[in-house]
Amino acid sequence: MSRADRRTPLHDVAIVGAYNTRQAKALDVSELEVLFDAMEGAVASANLSLADIDGVNVTSSTRRTNSREVVAWLGGRPSWTGVDIGIPGIVEAALAIAAGLCETVLMATAQVREYTDRASTAPWTRPSNEFVECFGLHTPGEFALMARRHMHLYGTPPEALAEVASAIRSNGARNPQAVHFGRPVTPDDVLRSRLIADPFHLLDCAMTSEGGGGLVLTRADRARDLGVTPVHLLGAGSDRQGMAYVTAPVWDLYGQVGARAAATAFAQAGLSPADIDVAELYDPFSFEIIRQLEVFGFCPPGEAADFVLDGQLRIDGSLPIDTDGGLMSFSHAGLVQLIQKPIAAVRQLRGELPDELTVPGAVTAVASNGGSGALFTDVLVLGAEAP
Amino acid sequence: MTDSRPLPTPTELSAPFWDGCRQGVLRVQQCRRCQALVFVPRPMCPTCQHTSLDWTDSGGKGSVYSFTVVHRPPRPAFAVPFVVAIIELDEGWYLLSNVIGCDPDAVHIGMTVEVAFTDMDETITLPLFRPV
């Protein structure tokens, strides 16, 4: 299938700025300062200034900064505000640009001091619904219930989960911007770490941290004039199967969530999984990577464990993943990481990561958000070359 | 069992379920048109989109579909380790719960279990499960 067969308005839009603020277990500055840094850093990385922005999707978690408020900060110049987050937020912004509602959109978000009750797990891991909270379900448990069923069906070994976590954490260990910079982790380290919700050990799970990030999108024809390397939107897709963390995470009902997202995104891009050079996959827990590899079509059902154990996810493998260190090692500042997956993909394709984390010759990347336990998965395909 | 875990606040939609637990009956919604069993409760049948659903009684027996032994609880109120499990009821519907009354390490997929109604306070009874 040629790309022309699946023309989408997304093809008229490019990402021209991508920026992460400083990330840390706990930052020593206010959430507003981090948000300002995310906004200014993102537009600077696009060779633009805030005066060039006419569409915004700018939020923060603890202070609950919203886009309409930010329009006021920008003197009322932006005429468009977005409401969705992460990859769907990027799609929403791109469609607004393609439809002529605005020309250049700033997406930025930040989170500081949302997680203060350290006797409990992070607030974003504790759903409050009446059919899960009273049974002690948290997101590690939710995703563990999916992992356990997959292990039962396919014999997926704990060593494969540990290799996923080790591969991702080894990337973060080499990324000076990562919270866990300088902390390489072996598969044995993962298996020896304390149990959280079996089969997940501590090092199978995302960290908790604080930080921010931002992206700038504009018309692809304008992107060429900015003096920066544009990264093109090749395709996107979404998959929704109900409300997150309300029903039991039954593998037979929800385990394939994301298949529709990937099928749509790859079709729009005119690519197959084999054409993808790097994958910034959402990594709340190690098993979720194995699931996405199968559901997105990188591996047949039940065969991702062998692919993983063969070292294919490492930087020198056939499908390097989470090259910035992901939620496990780079940062997991609550909702911020939804946008940081596309940021990682853009920075990888622009060659902005450290040399030892740069995938040679990479021109296509996939980013994902969500996961099986949450009953949603979004997929974005990006390219260094125009579609 | 009494502990300080967060307890459900029944809604108009879910009240028949929680009332049933209080009365020692496990209830599940059933579509009046296509007879599909529906859980968690909702105002529309997800199979045929009919909007009249009744409540029917479950036998309260089933098996463990998947489980996890939790060692780091969401809140200190939960004593660890404890078992969070998806129970597949014999009628073919799924419920999230805890398996109690056995060593967590003894729980396995396929283990047959039955509901163990457990009063938590003056109004809320949880449908926990124990090995048969």
Interface residues (C-beta under 8 A of the other chain):
Chain A: A119 S120 T121 T125 R126 S128 E130 F131 V132 E133 C134 F135 G136 L137 H138 P140 G141 A144 L145 M146 R148 R149 H152 R194 L195 I196 A197 D198 P199 F200 L202 V246 T247 A248 P249 V250 W251 L253
Chain B: R5 P6 L7 P8 T9 P10 T11 S14 F39 V40 Y65 S66 F67 T68 V69 V70 H71 R72 P73 P74 R75 P76 F78 F82 V84 A85 I86 Y94 L95 L96 S97 N98 I109 M120 I124 L126
